[in-house]
Amino acid sequence: MTLEEKEQHLIEFVRNYESALVAFSGGVDSALLAFVTNRVLGERSLAVTAISPSVSELQREMAQDFAGKYKLNHRVIHTQEMEDPNYTRNPVNRCYFCKTELYTYLKRLREDWNLEVIFDGSNVDDVGDYRPGRQAASEKGVVSPFIEVGINKAEIRALSRK
């Protein structure tokens, strides 16, 4: 499949949902997904950036700048993974505990705001790696459109440049 075909497939995938909450870190993967979701669903799309002591001020600023530039419906929330001793012990699977905190919070927001789905920016390159956060996403019903469509990191970068 060409990059243009994958992009169209991504748009069609997002269009299958009435509304979506995008876990938006401000990185290239979630930024592209938030942009596409906003373009497809408009006001029925919400990008949410989680802030905590483990997230840099620069990352927050990048997310807010991107959201402002592209007129995303954007919210900033505060998560509490630092209160979880399973996370602060810094085990090899610490990302599982961080993402569990994030997705638990996002799931409540999705329900409170009556949104259909939570999207994350995981891509097919993430599938073969050890990613404990993917387990947390799966447990909370998070959908990964890039994985579903078969888009990798290089393709995300190419689409982002467009």
Backbone hydrogen bonds, N-H to C=O, Kabsch-Sander energy under -0.5 kcal/mol:
donor,donor_aa,acceptor,acceptor_aa,energy
6,K,2,T,-2.3
7,E,3,L,-2.6
8,Q,4,E,-2.2
9,H,5,E,-2.5
10,L,6,K,-2.6
11,I,7,E,-2.3
12,E,8,Q,-2.5
13,F,9,H,-2.5
14,V,10,L,-2.6
15,R,11,I,-2.3
16,N,12,E,-0.9
16,N,13,F,-0.9
17,Y,14,V,-2.0
20,A,44,R,-2.2
21,L,117,V,-2.7
22,V,46,L,-3.1
23,A,21,L,-0.5
23,A,119,F,-2.8
24,F,22,V,-0.9
24,F,48,V,-2.7
25,S,23,A,-0.7
31,A,27,G,-2.4
32,L,28,V,-2.3
33,L,29,D,-2.1
34,A,30,S,-2.7
35,F,31,A,-2.5
36,V,32,L,-2.8
37,T,33,L,-2.8
38,N,34,A,-2.3
39,R,35,F,-2.4
40,V,36,V,-2.4
41,L,37,T,-3.2
42,G,38,N,-2.0
44,R,41,L,-2.0
45,S,42,G,-1.8
46,L,20,A,-2.3
47,A,73,N,-3.1
48,V,22,V,-2.9
49,T,75,R,-2.7
50,A,48,V,-0.5
51,I,77,I,-2.9
55,V,52,S,-2.1
60,R,56,S,-1.8
61,E,57,E,-2.6
62,M,58,L,-2.7
63,A,59,Q,-2.1
64,Q,60,R,-2.5
65,D,61,E,-2.8
66,F,62,M,-2.5
67,A,63,A,-2.6
68,G,64,Q,-2.3
69,K,65,D,-2.7
70,Y,66,F,-2.3
71,K,68,G,-0.9
72,L,67,A,-2.5
74,H,72,L,-0.9
75,R,47,A,-2.4
77,I,49,T,-2.8
79,T,51,I,-2.1
83,E,80,Q,-2.2
84,D,81,E,-1.7
87,Y,84,D,-1.3
88,T,84,D,-2.3
89,R,85,P,-1.6
90,N,87,Y,-1.9
94,R,91,P,-1.9
96,Y,93,N,-1.7
97,F,93,N,-0.8
98,C,94,R,-2.1
99,K,95,C,-2.8
100,T,96,Y,-2.1
101,E,97,F,-2.0
102,L,98,C,-2.3
103,Y,99,K,-3.3
104,T,100,T,-2.1
105,Y,101,E,-1.9
106,L,102,L,-2.9
107,K,103,Y,-2.3
108,R,104,T,-1.6
109,L,105,Y,-2.1
110,R,106,L,-3.0
111,E,107,K,-2.2
112,D,108,R,-3.0
113,W,109,L,-2.9
114,N,111,E,-1.0
115,L,110,R,-2.8
117,V,19,S,-0.7
119,F,21,L,-2.9
120,D,143,V,-1.9
124,V,151,I,-2.1
126,D,123,N,-2.0
127,V,123,N,-0.5
127,V,124,V,-0.9
128,G,124,V,-0.5
131,R,129,D,-0.9
134,R,131,R,-1.5
135,Q,131,R,-0.8
135,Q,132,P,-0.5
136,A,132,P,-1.4
137,A,133,G,-2.2
138,S,134,R,-2.5
139,E,135,Q,-2.5
140,K,136,A,-1.5
141,G,138,S,-1.2
142,V,137,A,-2.6
143,V,118,I,-3.1
147,I,122,S,-0.7
147,I,144,S,-0.6
148,E,144,S,-2.4
149,V,145,P,-2.3
150,G,146,F,-1.4
151,I,146,F,-3.1
156,I,152,N,-2.1
157,R,153,K,-2.4
158,A,154,A,-2.2
159,L,155,E,-2.7
160,S,156,I,-2.5
161,R,157,R,-1.8
162,K,158,A,-1.0
